[in-house]
């Protein structure tokens, strides 16, 4: 079945949303920092810890994770710091 949305592999990273993990004091190293980035097509890329297996047996009703998807967790402070960079609907 064709998906209504899929990743555009030609999209480029446009700008970081919010502050870096180091600025938020949730990481001390440069090679494993969570990130939130807006792509030039408006989509959002998130780098975080893969928690798919940790949560797979307790997902809320209606939440599904496809075979090619992962549940990614980032610090709440990181998302809150990005609020100012995210346009209202």
C-alpha positions, 0 to 999 in steps of 0.5 A, a space after each residue: 500500500 502506498 503511504 500518504 507521507 514518506 521521507 524525502 531523501 533529497 531534503 537537506 538540513 536547514 536549521 537546528 530547532 532549539 538549543 544544543 544538548 550541551 547548552 541544555 546540559 543534557 550531554 557532555 560529549 559531541 558524538 551522542 547528542 540528541 538533536 531536532 532539525 528542520 529540513 528544507 522541505 519543512 519536515 523535522 528530523 529528530 536524533 535521540 535514543 532508540 527506545 522502541 524495544 523499551 516501550 514496545 509492550 506498553 504502547 498506548 491504544 492506537 499507537 503503532 510503530 511500523 517495521 521501518 520506524 523507531 520510537 525515539 526519546 529526547 530530553 523534554 527540555 530539548 523540545 521545550 527549547 525548540 518551541 520558539 522555533 516552531 511556527 504555530 499551525 
